[in-house]
Amino acid sequence: MDYAPTWSTDGARIAFVSRRGGVGVFQVFAMNADGSGLTALTDPADVVNAPEWSPDGTAILHYRAPGGQEASPLDRGEGAA
């Protein structure tokens, strides 16, 4: 199941929450618009939600728990264009 999709400001990448990768928990992923370059951007130990691109497209913010909800910048990952 995928949810909370959000496009980068230039439309080249999409970030979303999914249970991919066989870990059984939700993580934030990003990939290129053509479906290539799929990259997990969060640690499977975190509960994540609501990814959002930074205005300049160089980072993805998300809310994570435990420890309450907070926004954390993330590197765009290896699949970045």
Residue pairs with C-beta under 8 A, 6 or more apart in sequence:
1 18
1 19
2 16
2 17
2 18
3 16
3 17
3 18
4 16
4 17
4 49
4 50
4 51
5 14
5 15
5 16
6 14
6 15
6 16
6 51
6 52
6 53
7 13
7 14
7 53
8 14
8 15
8 53
8 57
9 53
9 55
9 56
9 57
10 57
11 33
12 32
12 33
12 81
13 30
13 31
13 32
13 33
13 37
13 57
13 76
13 79
13 80
13 81
14 30
14 31
14 33
15 28
15 29
15 30
15 41
15 51
15 52
15 53
15 60
16 28
16 29
16 30
16 51
17 26
17 27
17 28
17 29
17 48
17 49
17 50
17 51
18 26
18 27
18 29
19 25
19 26
19 27
20 27
20 29
20 38
20 40
21 27
21 40
21 44
23 44
25 44
25 47
26 47
26 48
26 49
27 40
27 41
27 42
27 43
27 44
27 46
27 48
28 40
28 41
28 42
28 48
28 51
28 60
28 62
28 74
29 38
29 39
29 40
29 41
30 37
30 38
30 39
30 41
30 51
30 60
30 76
30 77
30 79
30 80
31 37
31 38
31 39
31 79
32 79
32 81
36 79
37 77
37 78
37 79
37 80
37 81
38 79
39 77
39 78
39 79
39 80
40 77
41 51
41 60
41 74
41 75
41 76
41 77
42 48
42 62
42 64
42 74
46 64
46 65
46 66
47 64
47 65
47 66
48 62
48 63
48 64
49 62
49 63
49 64
50 62
50 63
51 60
51 61
51 62
52 60
52 61
52 62
53 59
53 60
53 61
54 60
54 61
54 73
57 76
58 76
59 73
59 74
59 75
59 76
60 73
60 74
60 76
61 71
61 72
61 73
61 74
62 71
62 72
62 74
63 69
63 70
63 71
64 70
64 72
